[in-house]
Structures are given as C-alpha cells and as structure tokens.
Amino acid sequence: MLKKSRLLLLALAAMLVPTSTQAADHIDAPAAVAEPAADITDLFAWTSADATKLNLVLDVSPFAGPTAAFSDAVQYVFHINSSAAYGEAATETLILCQFDAAGAIECWAGDDEYVTGDASAEAGLASESAKFKVFAGQRNDPFFMEFTGFTETVAAVVEAAPSLTFDGNGCPALDAQTSGVLVGQLQSGAKGAAATDTFAGANVLSIVVEVDKTLVNSGGPILGVWSSTHTR
C-alpha cells in the first residue's frame, strides 16, 4: 500500500509545476514570497568522509518566524541524477517528503525506503533498514551574504554597461582595476564599509537527509542533485 501511495505521489509531482527551484534565493519575487513554505532558499549536498552516504539539505521559508511550519499543501523533492560519466544519460532517483496538518512527515527514498512520524528531534527518523534518515525543523540560516554590497555592485555594473564590450557569452571585458573595484564592493558593505551577514540571526525550515549512496547511484558514480517544491 505504501509503495502504491508513493507511486501516486510521484505521478502527481511530475504533473505539478515547481513553485521554486535551482539556486540560493532568499529575497524573492512576490509570487514566491506569498508561499514561504514552498520558497527554496538553498540546497546543499555532500558525501560522508568515507563516501558511503549522501547528505542533503533543502532549506525553505526565508526569515522564518517562530511559528513558521512546513505546509501540508506542499511536496518537497530531492532529485538525484546518477550517470556513468559526465555528460552521459542519467538515471533519476527521487526523495519525496510531505507533511500532514499536525506536522508529521512522510518521506520516500527511491522505491523501498520510507519514514514517517515526527522528524524534529535531533536524531530525526530512520527507515527500517537504517539506510535512510530524515530530520525536519527550524534551523539558523547557513547562507552568508552582504546584500547591500551585492546590490551596489549590480548598480555599478548596470551604470557602466553602455560603455562595456561583451563577448559571445554575454560576459563583459573588464580591466584588472575595474574588476578589483567590483570584487572589493562584493566583499564590503555600503560605500566600502565592513561586510556584514544580511542573514545573521535569520532562520529557515530545513529538511536534512542522509541516504546510503547505493540507493541513489544505480546509473553510475557521478551524482547531480537539484530540488523542487510542488503545491498539492
């Protein structure tokens, strides 16, 4: 029954339009801001020291307040693509999570691994085989950015754009001095002030996954990861 339910959910996920995907993204357009529980801020992926486990973190809900919660109307999906070599066809494995109105989680990893319950304890939840573990809860936002410095750098580039020349890829030709000024501004606050973290003290909602690499590498040892959220 669980497997049938999972297959139905995956079919629905394939048909739904993702509400946010692909990149570090904290200060967003109105449509994304309107549904913070589906608004992806970051995706992190790395292997364990012995390379037997894949660790994944999906963060949503930028500037999450004390009452922020995952939505029971949203599905949260990790897409893991595995291939034999770079550029070759990949096999996709999905890790799909959803919540009920009380905050309990259900997660599937591939065809067989499944967890359900309250995943907010530090140890999270483990599947029956212990090859799949999940934590879900509020955490300090790990992303560091000097947003004022970034916006001032963008403004400088926009102002200078009419006088720049661009190559076939749309990249401007800059001399070393100009490049140095722009890099310095990215590393600084307003008008060269010391950099500060715009997201210091801010929280996000995190889904943290540890999965045996054997569950996600059926297509080969090269792994690629992306994430999506889907309203139900």
Secondary structure as UniProt FT lines:
FT   HELIX           2..15
FT   STRAND          18..21
FT   HELIX           30..33
FT   HELIX           36..38
FT   STRAND          40..47
FT   TURN            49..50
FT   STRAND          53..60
FT   TURN            62..63
FT   TURN            66..67
FT   TURN            72..73
FT   STRAND          74..83
FT   TURN            86..87
FT   STRAND          91..99
FT   TURN            101..102
FT   STRAND          105..109
FT   TURN            110..112
FT   STRAND          113..117
FT   TURN            122..123
FT   STRAND          125..126
FT   TURN            128..129
FT   STRAND          132..140
FT   HELIX           147..160
FT   HELIX           161..163
FT   TURN            168..169
FT   HELIX           176..186
FT   HELIX           190..192
FT   TURN            198..201
FT   STRAND          203..212
FT   HELIX           213..215
FT   TURN            218..219
FT   STRAND          222..231
//
